Amino acid sequence: MIELLPLLLFLVVCLFLLAGYPVAFTLAGVSLLFAYLGMAAGVFDGAFLDLIPNRIYGIFVNQNLYAVPMFVFMGTMLEKSRIAEELLENMEAAFAGLPGGLGISVVLVGMLLAASTGIVGATVVTMGILSLPSMLKAGYRPSLAGGTICATGTLGQIIPPSICLILLGEVISNAYQQSQLNAGAFAPDFVTIGDLFAGAVVPGLLLVLAYAMYVGIVARFDPDAAPPYKRGSREVSARKLFSGLLPPVVLMVAVLGSILFGLATPTEAAGVGAVGAALLALGRRKLNIGVLREVSLETVRLTSMAYLILMGATIFSSVFRGFGGEQLIDEIFTGLPGGVFSATLIVMLVIFLLGFILDFIEITFLVVPMVGPALLGMGVDPIWLGVMICVNLQTSFLTPPFGFSLFYLRSVAPDELPTGAIYRGAIPFVLMQLGILLLLALQPGLATALPELLR
Amino acid sequence: MTVRSAAVISAIDTFSERMGRIICWLAVIEVLVVVVIVLLRYLFSIGHIGLQESVMYINSALFAFGATYTLKAQGHVRVDFFYNRLAGKAQALVDMLGAVLFLGVTGVFIIWSSWDYVALSWSSFEGSAESSGLPIVFLLKTLIPVLAGLLLLQGVAEFLRALGKFRS
């Protein structure tokens, strides 16, 4: 029984998380109380707790994580200075005349917005406020409009540079090194955040393509669901569109490109991108001390939120290890009939279900350190695993009735969009997600080929 | 809510809010320092270890002081699926128990367990492992108990606030 305690710890943590106290403290507090009970019962070695201060210090000095505040700063600056909004409005107006054009432009701008902010909630809310009314006004079937916006909002995770990929890259590279050290490698191979970005490019674009094609096909065969927009209501000149579109797109491409081609670290690229975003805002006379303070405060809030969860998860994983959790997972995985395949499938299912209650930061920090070393030790490719987790979580966030993305849209959608319509509209996109997930499982090269090419 | 606990809550809240509004400028400074590092490296091929290490200090301070402001601003995520459906008193109960059992235990544990770790660093005024790095690693490590202490302080306010809500 004692050897099953780590799993009990995990279950108890999940149970207490549902009570709704902030995740970071729940993770740490439950784990510590569990450890003290274990010490009292003589089944936990307190020495594992003594390692925690140095591991917290390790979080402080982890250079890869400095990319988080930089990216948050850049994304929030683009958002608060309303550059992202203008982008959305101009694109919509320009392409609205084509059949399905409005829907497709929502997908494309959503992709850019997702790439710039990288936060699912923010993207869904922004698009729900801006694009949903114009889609409904244009006569789009409410379920199609709702589904498109929810799905596009989840792109924020997979389209690099995303904060999800940065954190996942960090945790996966640690798990990868751990698995090789466990196997006795002297000079462990490593993966970088840039590798994960590169791995996500093709699957991300495939998703965008699938979404856009779906909207196009619906518009072609069922014009009532996606009628062409009546011209004249909001014309936008090509010049205005160009000048609105070009600078933020150039900024995103430059930031992403310099990371992918190894010219700059994610932190450096995002730092320059943050200044670039501020300059764009300044050029539009949208930058003042108030905006700067708002952006900075938001950066502080999101950064310390993520860091505190990492700290809580670090305490959890220390206790998990102290109870022998690593060996337990290893034994369970190697004992499974079906080997690597079943192990990966189980992990994916657990992550999918956790996606109903937890956001990606918690899942990344909680689950990957638990199962990553064992899974990677069985020969799973780290980049492929990262991309799979990302697409999987995206699917989870989109799946009725618990998906996060659906809740975010519900919170800003008007009453003429019933919750049932949002659910119905999301289902085709969930199926597309599952299709890409299956494709990735069958063709891992979709994720791993580009990083290898760029190395 | 008693007059005294209302005063305590408001004093702590004001402190955390002001601290957040001051340290948020660290985000701007961090961005600027990163850009200066990039410019020096790519335009002039100058790598300055002290400057690079300063990002570590700025970022850590942003987190260590910012986490408390974020707690005050209700910025630490919850699993709110059930929580949002609870009655006000039940929410208050969750917040009271959480403040003591989770936040309280964690904060006290971190201060207690990091004490020797930080004291050891102070005893030798530990500096950077790099010869041209910053000689103040002991201050960086001190941020660990400081972070926990500040969270505990705001935790007192959160507890009292929940208690008041529970009693009302």
Interface residues (C-beta under 8 A of the other chain):
Chain A: L17 L18 A19 G20 Y21 P22 V23 A24 F25 T26 A28 G29 V30 L32 L33 L49 D50 I52 P53 N54 I56 Y57 F60 V61 Q63 L65 Y66 P69 M70 F73 A264 T267 E268 G271 V272 A274 V275 A278 L292 R293 V295 S296 L297 T299 V300 R301 L302 T303 S304 M305 Y307 L308 I309 G312 I315 I357 L358 D359 I361 E362 F402
Chain B: G20 R21 I23 C24 W25 L26 A27 V28 E30 V31 L32 V34 V35 I37 V38 Y42 V55 M56 N59 S60 L62 F63 G66 A67 Y69 T70 L71 A73 G75 H76 V77 R78 V79 D80 F81 F82 Y83 N84 L86 Q91 V94 D95 L97 G98 L101 F102 L103 G104 V105 T106 F109 I110 S113 S114 Y117 V118 L140 K141 L143 I144
